[in-house]
Amino acid sequence: MFKLDLKRLGIVAGLSLSLVAAGCGSDEGSEGNNNGDGNSSDGGNSSAAVGEELDYTITGIDAGSGVVGAAKKSIDEYGLEGWEVQTSSGAAMTQALGDAIEDEEPIIVTGWTPHWKFAKYDLKYLEDPNKVFGGEEKIKSMARSGLKDEKPNLYKILDQFNWEASDMESVMLAIENGTPEEEAAKNWIKDNQDKVDEWTKGTDKVDGVEAKIAYVAWASEIASANVIKAVLNEQGFNTEIKQLDNGVMWQAVAEGEADGMVAAWLPGTHGDLYDSYKDQLEDLGANLEGAKIGLVVPSYMEVSSIEDLKGE
Ligand code: PBE
């Protein structure tokens, strides 16, 4: 195919240039990636070349996640012919990211904030001029209908739950560094009792009332689910946090199988799910502001925009 040949030529040109550049002893400041011609001095991190090196693959997470949906949409919207999103899991994605960084190899992952990866690695979001990944997101809490009357104290705590991105990140980072999930949640609560007191303000303790909170196995939601569980249990609830696929989490709250969830990324990430279920659940508002999703790469990569992936 003509297109592929052009890409090959780009690689060859990139490689020969990289030999020249190696003689200069520096690849800093090369701006050779802005026209997608692959002629960058590192021979691997520039637009067309990066596609070849990555086998035109974006390292995704679970197929049901909003960020994978947006990544697939970005392939269409930016005309990234031949690119694919490989789905796996959040854990597999961060493993692949860590491995690539160890070898200073290129990688593109579906990423999000808050996430511990930004504390651990030097990363950047690829610019998204077409706003396929949306803008600033909020994480909202949702309750099943009827919860307010049936379990008013649970309803009120979910409604008052509110923290900062840095709070969530610190719990995520502790878990990533090996602290068991429940312990990381309890440690954060111990250090932030003033915040937690705001969430439980005006509620009464209960005696073993069951609370069922749905969540998804994303690092951010593992953190929030464990924190809310620990807070509820301190108030006397018998809390079960139930790990589900994204669509099933929404469905579980909508159909009343779960009492609620604190993992609704809106308006963009879970916008479709919200539209499907909004009449069957109660939106309790944001529990965290300043969230974001996008394509994330190590800072040493030269590509800066999703448009750069287009090649020729
Ligand atoms: N995430 C984390 C989720 C929402 C929370 C960005 C991976 C998603 O893409 O659906």
Boltz pocket constraint, residues with backbone or C-beta under 6 A from the ligand:
constraints:
  - pocket:
      binder: B
      contacts: [[A, 61], [A, 64], [A, 65], [A, 66], [A, 67], [A, 68], [A, 111], [A, 112], [A, 218], [A, 220], [A, 221], [A, 246], [A, 263], [A, 265], [A, 269], [A, 270], [A, 292], [A, 293]]
      max_distance: 6.0
